[in-house]
């Protein structure tokens, strides 16, 4: 004869509560906000952006030499269309207004010739190539794009994009590039890396 044992009330309660608590834990798990302007993960060949805090009512890009960075982020492109910005910089600061970022990097030009750069921002931004100011889009303003043309020789060039955000909430920062006859595309460092061949390094355009 088999004897069946009914589960005790306490065991039944435990079985009912455990899944409930597990579900509550999953539901309550905080979601890390996605980075907007860059990540804290180092990208050796990318754009290195240093973040600075600004005084309220700042009207233009600051003199970065006189300021101390609050943190560093990295990006391979600047493609931030107009959007609300409320989450700050995960892992660095929760600042979402009155800040500046100074991005610096290097890129390789395989095909020498004229290039167009398009810089859109909200608020102000400047683009420098080889330490020369190419696009001046500084000041407090809504999303606005400015363009400029420059003749680039083959080889390595330096790039710098300085950006600042004034009052909340809207931000934008988009950098595009185009050769004559081409449609503008997002400027991505990965598209402008030096070739692996030493011969091509000596002779940019050897693969044209």
Secondary structure, 3 states (H helix, E strand, C coil): CCCCCCCCHHHHHHHHHHHHHHHHHHHHCCCCCCCCCCECCCCCCCEEEEEEECCCCCCCCCCHHHCCCCEEEEECECEEEEEECCCCECCCECCCCCEEEEEEEEEEECCCEEEEEEEEEECCEEEEECCEEEEEECCCCCCEEEEEEEEECCEEEEEEEEEEECCCCEEEEEEEEEECCCCCEECEHHHHCCCCCHHHHHCCCCCC
